[in-house]
Amino acid sequence: MYIKYLLIKRFRSIKELNLSFNKELNVIIGPNNAGKTAIVDALRICLGLGSQIREIGIRNDEDFYLDTSNPDYQLEPIEFQLIFEIECEEDREYFTSLLWQNPDIPEEIDLRLNLKYWLETNGSGKRLKWSHWGGESSKLDSNELQLLYYTYLAPLRNAEYELRPYSKDNKVSSLFREMSKYSKTQIVEGLSSIVDQVLDDDHKIALATKLENVVNDDEWSGLIKSGETLVNKHLEKSDIANRNPKVKIGLINFKYNNIVKGVVTSKQIYSDSVVASDISKQRYFDISQNGLGENNIIFSATVFGDIENRRIEKKEHYYAMLIEEPEAHLHPQRQNTFFTYLNELKDFGVQVFMTCHSPTITAKTSIKNLHVLQNINHDVEVVSVKNIVLEPKETSYLRKFLDVTKSQLFFSNGTILVEGISEALLLPVLSKRMIPNGKFSIEKNGIELVNIDGVAFEPFARLYNSNDNTKRLATKCLIVTDDDRGIISAIDFQSNEENIDKDTSKAIIKHLQSIDFLDETNRMAYGADISALVIPNLTEKMPFIRSKIEAKNSAPSARASKASGFEKNNLKTVTAQITFEYELMISGNNIDLISNLYATMHTGTTFLDTTHSKEERAREILIFLNNFKDKSELAQQIAYNIDNESTWNEFVAPKYIVDGINWLIDG
């Protein structure tokens, strides 16, 4: 069995939230104060009902949801509902009080745990009331609730304290208390073998007695007795007469549970290969000598061992691990290793719930395991990425593409998707220059800029443009791409109806290049006259050829049309009519600045002067950029000059970029 759904109503910052969980791993991410801890605490409250000592509960009216937009709002009841998926017959047998059957669909059966808390006002003030019930409004069986077990790893926990001998929450002691067998070496007729030893109550007594007999020899007895005599001598003199103030001093209470409270956890300094068989040379670090990250790893491993042992021993029936911010004190590589191991807990039958802010862990997570919390009009909502409609290929693409940097889009206030390095370098700089200065800075506004290095926008678009708001991210996404209008290829002219084959099409392209109707990139030259175009020997085909060229020059390209087709709901597409670099050059008086800059990069190259139009000059530089393959270098130098050279203060962003960023931040 596993928790399939959690319903939360009016708890802290959450008005109402319905979460759909995975059987094995669930990673809950989102901005600060989005409700991640509230979800974990709701799980702790529900799963802890069967515990003799509850570590958390509804304590006061601060746990109740408060509508911050309504000063007259009256506190309403907190409600939780856990719905467990039944996986085997034992689930039904062990939790009969939780059984629920759909009256309309009898074969639909699950397990339900319901909790409700409310404040009742009387003459002496407010009093907290509560009610808990099972699937069919039935009374809960405490024995059943004790079969639900969870362990909780808090954020910024004091791992050193919890590893200390005799500390209240020592997980190492807990591990040894719950063990029911162990392995030991047995020697029979000179041959050694590993055997399992049952660790029942009788054997625990025997082990404790064995240790007591070793310690209570004449040497230790004399030492302890001498210390005891010194203490009692001073007690007699410092206390009232006849109070019988004597104390008994001993090493420890020789009972198994007391002994394992004193188990010491330390870390060996030398590897086994260094000390070889001479273990007397081994040295150890006390946990106080370890860093916070090291102790957190050791503590987590101890908790894993404890829960694995409980699972093997079947002390309970359902097991959950709740982890908040496991990235605390761990560098990225250790986060990777830690998270990889967490995935293996599925082999123990443990359902894992984790909150995090770490892009490293997010990038390592299968996107199907992500639950993204979002604030929408002051209400907390959740999008489980598994519910977003993605094709298998798109899921695979996103999984490979969302590295540590790009996965930050899940934590951002918005996303810009670009197809190349030039946009990635320049958009942050251009956004800062938009009027009023600073208001539209994508960095200041928490916008994540993702360079997808191509035009495969569709998998990302699906994260934002669903008509169902439970299947899309609440933040906005802007696609910035090129139209590349006016580029013509031979295949554009192939036609069975016009009797134009592949070779004829190639001949058409070759002729258009020879008369400079097309430039070196096969783009229609600036100012080219389609109506006057004539191709020898193809006079009767010219209406068809002209129509094809006109369509390529005046209508959006196929790639631009596809990108624009994604525009819906939280997603918008803006396109450069030709390319980003071209739009940069023809905006304002940018062409003079960029032309002079590019000339310094290619001192032996002659460029069109100012007697030519800025469109002509921009197209020439486009051809050079294509030949020299230095778009990114030019973009880098433009970005530097905008930030550092006063002569570039008049540099302006292209209108389509301004419009897109305006929509993303203010629209």
Secondary structure, DSSP 8 states (H G I E B T S, - for coil): -EEEEEEEEEETTEEEEEEE--SSEEEEE-STTSSHHHHHHHHHHHHTTT-SS-S----SGGGB---TT-TT-----EEEEEEEE--SHHHHHHTGGGEEE-SSSTT-EEEEEEEEEEEEEETTEEEEEEEEE-TTS----HHHHTTEEEEEE-TT--HHHHHSTT-TT-HHHHHHHH--EEEEEEEETTEEEEEEEE--HHHHHHHHHHHHHHH-SHHHHHHHHHHHHHHHHHHHHHS-TTS-------S---SHHHHHHT---EEESS-HHHHTT-GGG--EEEGGGS-HHHHHHHHHHHHHHHHHHHHHHTSSSEEEEEEE-TTTT--HHHHHHHHHHHHHGGGGT-EEEEEE--HHHHHHS-GGGEEEEEEETTEEEEEEGGGS---HHHHHHHHHH--TTGGGGGTSSEEEEESSHHHHHHHHHHHHHSSSTTTT-TTTTTEEEEE-SSS--HHHHTTT--SSGGGS-SSEEEEEEE--TTB--GGGT-BTTTTB-HHHHHHHHHHHHHTTSB-TTSBB-TT--STT---TT-GGGHHHHHHHHHHHHHS--HHHHHHHHT-BTTEEEEEESS-HHHHHHHSTTHHHHHHHHHHHH-TT-----TTS-HHHHHHHHHHHHHHHT-HHHHHHHHHHHHHH-GGGTT----HHHHHHHHHHHH-
